[in-house]
Amino acid sequence: MIYDPVRANPLYGNPLLSRDDLGQAVLDLFKPLLPYFSEGSARVRLSATGAHFDRAAADLEGFARPLWGIVPLAAGGHDFPHWDLYRRGLANGTDPSHPEYWGDISDRDQRQVELAAVGFALAMVPEHIWDPLSEAAKKTVAAYLLSARDKEFIDNNWKFFRVLIDLGLTRVGIGFDRSKTESYLDETEAFRLGEGWYRDGPVKRVDHYIPFAMHFYALIYSVLAKADTKRGDAYRERARVFAQDIRHWFGPDGAALAFGRSQTYRFAAGGFWGALAFAGVEALPWAEIKGYYMRHIRWWSTLPIADRDGVLSIGYGYPNLLMSESYNSPCSPYWAMKFFLPLALPADHPFWLAQEAPAPSFADPVPLKEPGMVAMHTPGNVVVLASGQQHDRMRGANEKYSKFVYSTRYAFNIEANDRHFAAASFDGMLGLSDDGVHFRMRETLEQALIAGDRLYSRWKPWSDVTVETWLVPANPWHIRIHRIVTPRALQTTEGGFAIEQADFNADIAEQGRGCAVWRGQTDTSAIIDLSPALRREGHAMSPIANTNLLHAKTLLPQLRGEIEAGTTLLAAAIIALPNVEMDPAFLQSVPVCPDVAELERLFATDGEVIPAFNLGGAR
């Protein structure tokens, strides 16, 4: 029998329609970890790959992260048969004299991240993980948690980790200096943007950490710190407002927008919808919230996201280290367990009683001012035009934050070789080279503006080259316009959407002057040149394998051409649709390119600086 990697997914075959189905999913996701618990139960080691932190912290990650699903499971009345592992592991991991001790905690330590899950467990189900401990073990555990919360945490969503540890200590009667909790809660207020959005710390970055971290932890706090009604009410109201925007990061099939870092946390992206339920925030009708939530986990159940033994892999749609971050250990993907938070709610909660409703359709483009995006709901997909963001110099940062467009159906590529211009894909991007070997893309920005449903950015791939980019929705197309001022000739490549490649060369390519089209087995992707003077050559290429987040092999239409020194205007229309939705006439009705002078007048009168770009200081 041929190995089917989808069947290794622990969610495979689960209908994922009910509360009980999700309870079973938690148990099925946890079961493959059992053989990897250490003798003293304090450590879980899943692979030889590493992260920038030490092995002990990575092993703690494997121990602690499943608690994000196990704790709600138990709090909601389901049986979890392995609490003995967690009690023994907690006692041994916090004991300096034990061989499996997790290690002393320093400032800005990965252990602080993982101990937030322990704090959550103590706050929610102390009867399972705390009360049965001996008095000596309780003292050891308390001392370890106190040492963690007294250190400095990174100035971003990590500040909530001290708060979660403190919620656990409070629940089990351990005293501490409450002023440090208050200071971190106050400091997170500085991360606020508008419309319920935050940025993740002082950097100019808005990504999935806003729903599955900032809002997620704040909503947990609003429930567990009932006495702090002022903050709790504020957190719930912000989440209510935020839901109106973040729903445009989810496709009609349940897929989340592939954007930003930490994609390996997978269905954690849907945790926000569960957190709304946990906190009783009916930001949308319960039926709609439940629809977004349940479709998301069902979408993941169809993908090969686990290794042969059922352990979640580093990757997104399949095992893939290329897209990972330096802080992704083999145990990191288990932050996905945050998805299961509403299992803590009783079966008769309105969220669980609601019948799933489909996502509403939006005929017009939807501006998302705070993150600097414009969302278009196309058949089977949500396309999001993006202004670009500042980012850390992580691997693939340009691709994760600075492409012109992202999608729930067509995940982005990570470039595999920055010294091979001809082989680069540049999906959703414009690639530039002055030597035909090395290349540059949009990275940091000089300016980013939004005017209605149109976006503008100014960026410098080299210190002496300036590119201005306008992005215009024309559903189901989008239009990109670039004005390039350069003192020397440059080679250019611009890419459309990457779609899945079939075996046996079953896909059909069309390429020629000014156009490239790939007709795949399931989808069609096209890019059409609209440049007023230069007609670029269409090129239907197959990117390097394992560079796309969702599919190991993909197809990509490109436009290629050389520009001379001086000022050049490039423009293109781009589309991708499932074949069942692709009317051949679409490719015969390319939208008209907007006049650049009109765009300049629009941004001069109505353009606003994008908040996510305008905060946090210049690089």
KEFIKE-216855 format. One line per 3 residues: number of its first residue (from 1); their letters; for each residue x, y, z of C-alpha. Coordinates in steps of 0.05 Angstrom, whole numbers. Each point is the difference from the previous one (the first is absolute). Last residue first. Layout:
N
NUM = A = X,Y,Z ~ ...;
//
This chain:
619
619 = RAG = 298,1024,224 ~ -49,56,14 ~ -39,3,65;
616 = GLN = -57,-43,26 ~ -61,29,-32 ~ -15,26,-70;
613 = FAP = -1,-66,-38 ~ -55,-32,41 ~ -37,66,-1;
610 = IVE = -2,7,-77 ~ 12,72,-19 ~ -63,28,-32;
607 = GDT = -11,18,-73 ~ -63,40,-17 ~ 26,63,-34;
604 = AFL = 70,-17,-23 ~ -17,-74,-5 ~ -56,14,-49;
601 = REL = 40,50,-40 ~ 57,-50,-8 ~ -50,-54,-21;
598 = EAV = -29,47,-53 ~ 70,14,-26 ~ 14,-74,-3;
595 = DPC = -60,-14,-44 ~ -34,-64,19 ~ 15,-63,-42;
592 = VPV = -61,-26,-35 ~ -24,-68,25 ~ 15,-63,-41;
589 = SQL = -63,-26,-34 ~ 26,-57,-44 ~ 31,-38,58;
586 = FAP = -66,3,37 ~ -36,-25,-62 ~ 28,-69,14;
583 = DME = -47,-3,60 ~ 41,-24,59 ~ -45,-20,58;
580 = VNP = 5,-76,-8 ~ 73,10,-18 ~ 14,31,68;
577 = LAI = 22,72,-10 ~ 65,39,-8 ~ 6,71,-27;
574 = IAA = 53,53,-13 ~ -1,65,-40 ~ 68,33,-12;
571 = ALL = 33,67,-2 ~ 71,26,-10 ~ 20,73,-7;
568 = TTG = 74,15,-13 ~ 42,60,21 ~ 74,4,-17;
565 = AEI = 49,-56,-14 ~ -29,-53,-45 ~ -49,-54,18;
562 = EGR = 8,-75,-14 ~ -59,-48,-3 ~ -35,-59,31;
559 = LQP = -73,-12,15 ~ -17,-61,41 ~ -50,-57,6;
556 = LLT = 11,-50,56 ~ -9,-75,8 ~ 11,-37,65;
553 = KAH = 31,-62,32 ~ 2,-12,75 ~ -68,34,9;
550 = LLN = -23,43,58 ~ 59,42,24 ~ 33,3,-68;
547 = TNA = 76,-9,-5 ~ 0,-76,4 ~ 19,-9,-73;
544 = IPS = 34,56,-38 ~ -51,40,-39 ~ -33,-26,-64;
541 = MAH = -2,54,-53 ~ -48,30,-51 ~ 37,60,-27;
538 = GER = -34,60,-33 ~ 47,49,-33 ~ -7,73,20;
535 = RLA = -31,51,-46 ~ 33,66,18 ~ -38,64,-19;
532 = PSL = -66,6,38 ~ 10,-60,46 ~ -64,-41,4;
529 = DII = 33,-69,1 ~ -46,-57,16 ~ 11,-51,56;
526 = AST = -40,-64,4 ~ -16,-57,47 ~ -50,-56,-12;
523 = DTQ = -20,-51,52 ~ -16,-74,12 ~ 38,-38,-53;
520 = GRW = 43,59,-19 ~ -9,51,-55 ~ 61,44,6;
517 = VAC = -2,66,-37 ~ 54,50,-21 ~ -10,64,-38;
514 = GRG = 35,61,-30 ~ 33,-34,-59 ~ -6,-75,9;
511 = QEA = -18,-55,48 ~ -55,-51,6 ~ 12,-61,44;
508 = IDA = -46,-60,8 ~ 4,-48,59 ~ 3,-76,-7;
505 = NFD = 75,-2,1 ~ -2,-71,31 ~ -16,25,71;
502 = AQE = -41,62,15 ~ 27,67,23 ~ -39,39,53;
499 = IAF = -8,75,-11 ~ 47,58,12 ~ -31,69,-11;
496 = GGE = 31,52,-46 ~ 73,17,-6 ~ 41,60,-23;
493 = TTQ = 70,-6,-27 ~ 46,59,-15 ~ 70,10,-26;
490 = LAR = 29,68,14 ~ 37,53,-41 ~ 34,55,40;
487 = PTV = -16,66,35 ~ -69,-26,21 ~ -69,31,10;
484 = IRH = -54,-53,-1 ~ -75,15,-2 ~ -39,-62,16;
481 = IRI = -73,-15,-13 ~ -35,-62,25 ~ -71,-18,-19;
478 = HWP = -45,-51,34 ~ -48,-47,-34 ~ -62,-33,29;
475 = NAP = -16,55,18 ~ 35,62,-27 ~ 40,20,62;
472 = VLW = 55,52,-10 ~ 71,-3,27 ~ 47,59,-12;
469 = TEV = 75,-9,5 ~ 55,53,1 ~ 71,-27,-10;
466 = TVD = 63,39,14 ~ 71,-22,-20 ~ 62,34,28;
463 = SWP = 0,-31,69 ~ -18,-67,-29 ~ -68,-36,4;
460 = KWR = -29,67,21 ~ -74,3,19 ~ -60,45,-9;
457 = SYL = -68,-29,14 ~ -71,13,-22 ~ -66,-36,12;
454 = RDG = -70,7,-27 ~ -67,-17,32 ~ -12,69,29;
451 = AIL = 67,35,-2 ~ 54,-39,38 ~ 72,22,8;
448 = AQE = 68,-31,13 ~ 65,39,0 ~ 75,-14,2;
445 = LTE = -10,-74,3 ~ 43,-60,19 ~ 1,-61,-45;
442 = RMR = -26,2,-71 ~ 43,-47,-40 ~ 75,-5,-17;
439 = FHV = 40,-48,-43 ~ 67,-32,-10 ~ 18,-35,-65;
436 = GDD = -21,41,-61 ~ 47,56,21 ~ -46,59,14;
433 = SLG = -58,-42,25 ~ -72,17,18 ~ -57,-45,24;
430 = LMG = -72,26,1 ~ -44,-39,47 ~ -64,-41,7;
427 = DFS = 38,-62,-21 ~ 73,20,-9 ~ 18,-70,-25;
424 = AAA = 76,1,1 ~ 34,-46,-50 ~ 28,55,-46;
421 = FHR = 24,42,58 ~ 43,-55,30 ~ 41,30,56;
418 = DNA = -57,10,50 ~ -13,-75,0 ~ -61,-33,31;
415 = EIN = -51,56,-6 ~ -59,-12,46 ~ -65,-9,-39;
412 = FAY = -69,25,19 ~ -65,-37,12 ~ -54,1,-54;
409 = RTS = -67,-14,33 ~ -2,49,58 ~ 38,52,-40;
406 = YVF = 56,51,5 ~ 17,59,-45 ~ 54,52,-9;
403 = KSY = 52,-41,37 ~ 34,33,59 ~ -17,-40,63;
400 = KEN = 15,-74,-7 ~ 38,4,-65 ~ 46,56,23;
397 = AGR = 10,-35,67 ~ 21,-65,-32 ~ 50,-16,55;
394 = MRD = -6,52,55 ~ 26,70,-9 ~ -53,31,44;
391 = HQQ = -58,33,-35 ~ -27,66,-26 ~ -64,-10,-39;
388 = GSA = -25,-3,-72 ~ -60,36,-29 ~ -38,-65,-9;
385 = LVV = -55,-21,-48 ~ -40,-57,31 ~ -34,-52,-44;
382 = VNG = -54,-42,34 ~ -15,-65,-36 ~ -52,-49,-26;
379 = PTH = -30,50,-48 ~ 31,69,15 ~ -7,40,64;
376 = MAV = 47,59,-6 ~ 37,27,61 ~ 39,65,2;
373 = MGP = 59,6,47 ~ 39,50,41 ~ -3,-37,67;
370 = EKL = -42,56,31 ~ -37,21,-62 ~ -34,-65,-19;
367 = PVP = -37,23,-63 ~ -53,-49,-24 ~ -8,-9,-76;
364 = DAF = -73,-5,-21 ~ -43,-62,-10 ~ 8,-25,71;
361 = SPA = -30,-69,13 ~ -20,-22,70 ~ 37,-60,29;
358 = PAE = -44,-61,3 ~ -41,-13,63 ~ 14,-57,48;
355 = QAL = -60,-20,43 ~ 5,30,70 ~ -5,-45,61;
352 = WFP = 75,-1,11 ~ 7,76,-1 ~ -65,8,39;
349 = HDA = 31,-39,58 ~ -39,-65,13 ~ 61,-45,-8;
346 = PLA = 36,37,55 ~ 60,44,-17 ~ 71,-24,13;
343 = LPL = 0,-30,-70 ~ 0,72,-22 ~ 77,3,6;
340 = FFK = 14,-53,-54 ~ 38,43,-49 ~ 56,12,50;
337 = MAW = 21,-71,-19 ~ 35,30,-62 ~ 54,21,49;
334 = YPS = 20,-72,-11 ~ 39,20,-62 ~ 59,21,44;
331 = CPS = 20,-70,22 ~ 51,-12,-56 ~ 31,68,19;
328 = NYS = -20,63,-35 ~ 37,60,28 ~ 45,9,-61;
325 = ESM = -63,5,-43 ~ -27,-51,-48 ~ -16,8,-74;
322 = LLN = 59,-42,-25 ~ -13,-54,52 ~ -59,-29,-38;
319 = PYG = -45,-57,19 ~ -67,10,-36 ~ -54,54,-3;
316 = YGI = 37,43,50 ~ 67,-25,24 ~ 31,-29,63;
313 = SLV = -34,-67,7 ~ -57,-22,45 ~ 14,-69,28;
310 = GDR = -45,-53,-32 ~ 53,-54,-4 ~ 10,9,-75;
307 = DAI = 12,75,9 ~ -58,48,5 ~ -28,58,-41;
304 = PLT = -22,-40,-61 ~ -64,41,-12 ~ -74,-18,3;
301 = SWW = -11,12,75 ~ 27,71,-7 ~ -62,22,-38;
298 = RIH = -45,-34,52 ~ 34,42,54 ~ -16,65,-36;
295 = RMY = -71,-18,-20 ~ -16,-10,73 ~ 22,68,24;
292 = YGK = -25,44,-57 ~ -67,-36,4 ~ -3,5,75;
289 = IEA = 9,75,-4 ~ -54,4,-53 ~ -50,-40,41;
286 = WPL = 17,39,62 ~ -21,64,-35 ~ 60,46,-6;
283 = AEV = 38,32,58 ~ -38,-46,47 ~ 53,7,55;
280 = GAF = -12,-53,53 ~ 73,-4,21 ~ 8,-73,-21;
277 = ALA = -41,13,-63 ~ 44,57,-22 ~ 61,-42,18;
274 = GWF = -25,-55,-48 ~ -2,49,-57 ~ 69,26,18;
271 = GGA = 28,-71,0 ~ -9,-6,-75 ~ 72,20,-14;
268 = AFR = 22,-52,52 ~ -19,-47,-56 ~ 70,3,-31;
265 = YTQ = 53,18,52 ~ 50,-13,-57 ~ -21,66,-31;
262 = SRG = 44,34,52 ~ 14,62,-41 ~ -43,43,-45;
259 = FAL = -56,-17,-48 ~ -37,-62,-24 ~ -71,26,9;
256 = AAG = -40,-52,37 ~ -34,-58,-35 ~ -72,-15,21;
253 = DPG = -28,-15,-70 ~ -32,69,-6 ~ 68,32,12;
250 = FWH = 22,32,65 ~ 41,64,8 ~ -62,42,-15;
247 = RID = -29,-25,66 ~ 55,40,32 ~ -34,66,-14;
244 = QAF = -68,-5,33 ~ 31,-44,53 ~ 43,58,23;
241 = VRA = -60,40,24 ~ -25,-56,46 ~ 71,-16,22;
238 = RER = 10,73,21 ~ -65,-3,39 ~ 20,-63,36;
235 = YAD = 68,27,19 ~ -30,66,25 ~ -52,-37,43;
232 = GRK = 54,-43,30 ~ 45,59,13 ~ -53,37,40;
229 = TDA = -29,-63,31 ~ 65,-20,35 ~ -36,-42,52;
226 = KAL = -16,-54,-52 ~ 73,-16,-12 ~ -12,-69,-31;
223 = VSY = -49,22,-53 ~ 29,66,-23 ~ 70,-31,6;
220 = ILA = -18,-54,-50 ~ -25,55,-47 ~ 66,38,7;
217 = YFH = 39,-64,-14 ~ -36,-13,-66 ~ -3,73,-20;
214 = MAF = 75,10,3 ~ 19,-71,-19 ~ -43,-35,-52;
211 = PIY = -34,63,-28 ~ 59,48,0 ~ 54,-53,-7;
208 = HDV = -30,-14,-68 ~ 36,61,-29 ~ 11,74,12;
205 = RKV = 71,24,5 ~ 31,69,7 ~ 44,-20,58;
202 = PGD = -15,26,70 ~ -38,-62,22 ~ -46,-42,-42;
199 = RYW = -43,54,-30 ~ -72,4,24 ~ -66,4,-37;
196 = GEG = -68,11,33 ~ -21,52,-52 ~ 61,43,16;
193 = LRF = 72,-14,20 ~ 17,-26,69 ~ 71,-21,18;
190 = AET = 7,53,55 ~ -57,-34,38 ~ 46,-60,9;
187 = EDL = 39,43,50 ~ -58,6,47 ~ -10,-75,4;
184 = YSE = 75,-7,11 ~ 1,51,56 ~ -61,-31,34;
181 = TKS = 32,-68,3 ~ 64,30,29 ~ -41,36,52;
178 = RDF = -30,-66,24 ~ 62,-19,38 ~ -12,-73,17;
175 = GIG = -42,-46,43 ~ -16,-72,-17 ~ -73,-21,12;
172 = VRT = -11,-51,-55 ~ -43,47,-42 ~ 47,59,10;
169 = LGL = 60,-40,-24 ~ -38,-20,-63 ~ -22,71,-16;
166 = DIL = 71,23,12 ~ 28,-48,-52 ~ -51,27,-49;
163 = VRF = 19,72,15 ~ 74,-16,-7 ~ -16,-31,-67;
160 = FKW = -40,62,-21 ~ 65,40,-5 ~ 23,-50,-52;
157 = NND = -47,33,-50 ~ 54,52,-10 ~ 57,30,42;
154 = IFE = 36,-65,16 ~ -8,-21,73 ~ 45,23,56;
151 = KDR = 6,-48,59 ~ -44,-2,62 ~ -53,-42,-35;
148 = ASL = 48,-57,-12 ~ 28,-3,71 ~ -70,-2,28;
145 = LYA = -18,-58,-46 ~ 61,-39,24 ~ -15,15,74;
142 = AVT = -72,-22,-8 ~ 19,-66,-33 ~ 50,-16,56;
139 = KKA = -48,20,55 ~ -55,-42,-31 ~ 47,-59,-6;
136 = AES = 16,3,74 ~ -74,4,18 ~ -13,-62,-42;
133 = LPD = -37,10,-65 ~ -73,-23,-7 ~ -26,72,5;
130 = WIH = 43,27,-57 ~ -11,-34,-67 ~ -70,-30,0;
127 = EPV = -37,39,55 ~ 37,63,-22 ~ -41,-1,-65;
124 = MAL = -8,71,-28 ~ 50,45,37 ~ 52,-54,10;
121 = AFG = -6,-20,-73 ~ 6,72,-25 ~ 62,9,43;
118 = VAA = 29,-63,-31 ~ -15,26,-69 ~ 35,66,18;
115 = LEV = 58,-43,22 ~ 15,-13,-74 ~ 15,72,-17;
112 = QRQ = 40,13,63 ~ 43,-60,-17 ~ 21,35,-64;
109 = DRD = 39,49,42 ~ -3,76,-6 ~ 37,8,67;
106 = SID = 28,-63,30 ~ -33,-64,25 ~ 40,-57,30;
103 = GWY = -6,-67,-34 ~ -57,-46,-19 ~ 20,-52,52;
100 = EPH = -1,-70,-31 ~ 58,-26,41 ~ -35,22,65;
97 = SPD = 36,43,52 ~ -24,66,-29 ~ -73,-23,6;
94 = TGN = -46,38,-48 ~ 2,-54,-53 ~ -11,-56,50;
91 = ALG = -63,27,33 ~ -31,22,-66 ~ 18,-66,-33;
88 = RRY = -32,-41,55 ~ -64,41,-1 ~ -1,2,-75;
85 = LDW = 11,-74,-11 ~ -51,-18,54 ~ -50,44,-37;
82 = HPF = 0,-52,-56 ~ -72,-25,-5 ~ -34,65,-23;
79 = DHG = -75,-7,11 ~ -46,54,-27 ~ -35,46,49;
76 = GAA = 10,68,-32 ~ 59,16,44 ~ 33,-65,-22;
73 = LPV = -3,17,-74 ~ 17,73,14 ~ 63,-23,36;
70 = IGW = 20,-52,-52 ~ 0,49,-59 ~ 48,53,26;
67 = LPR = 32,-55,41 ~ 30,-28,-64 ~ 50,57,3;
64 = AFG = 31,-19,67 ~ 39,-65,-9 ~ 25,12,-71;
61 = ELD = 20,71,19 ~ 35,-26,61 ~ 41,-43,-47;
58 = AAA = 17,62,-40 ~ 22,36,64 ~ 44,-59,19;
55 = RDF = 29,-2,-70 ~ 26,71,3 ~ -28,60,-38;
52 = HAG = 15,19,-72 ~ -41,-59,-25 ~ 20,-71,-16;
49 = TAS = -13,-59,-45 ~ 14,-68,30 ~ -73,-18,8;
46 = LRV = -58,-9,48 ~ 26,12,70 ~ -50,3,57;
43 = RAS = 27,15,69 ~ -27,0,71 ~ -29,-71,-1;
40 = GES = 55,-28,45 ~ 14,-55,-50 ~ -5,48,-58;
37 = FYP = -64,10,-39 ~ 11,-19,-73 ~ -43,-63,-4;
34 = LLP = -61,41,23 ~ 6,54,-53 ~ -41,-38,-52;
31 = KFL = -60,0,48 ~ -5,76,7 ~ -29,16,-68;
28 = DLV = -51,-57,7 ~ -20,22,70 ~ -10,72,-23;
25 = AQG = -39,-24,-61 ~ -46,-42,43 ~ -20,62,38;
22 = LDD = -11,35,-67 ~ -47,-56,-23 ~ -36,5,67;
19 = RSL = -13,74,-11 ~ -29,-15,-68 ~ 13,1,-75;
16 = LPN = 73,-21,-4 ~ -16,-60,-46 ~ 63,-36,26;
13 = GYL = 28,-41,-58 ~ 68,35,2 ~ 11,43,61;
10 = PNA = 61,-40,22 ~ 32,15,-68 ~ 36,-64,-20;
7 = RVP = -57,-14,-49 ~ 21,62,-40 ~ 70,-31,-10;
4 = DYI = -28,-57,-41 ~ 51,-56,-4 ~ -13,-45,-60;
1 = M = -27,-69,19;
//
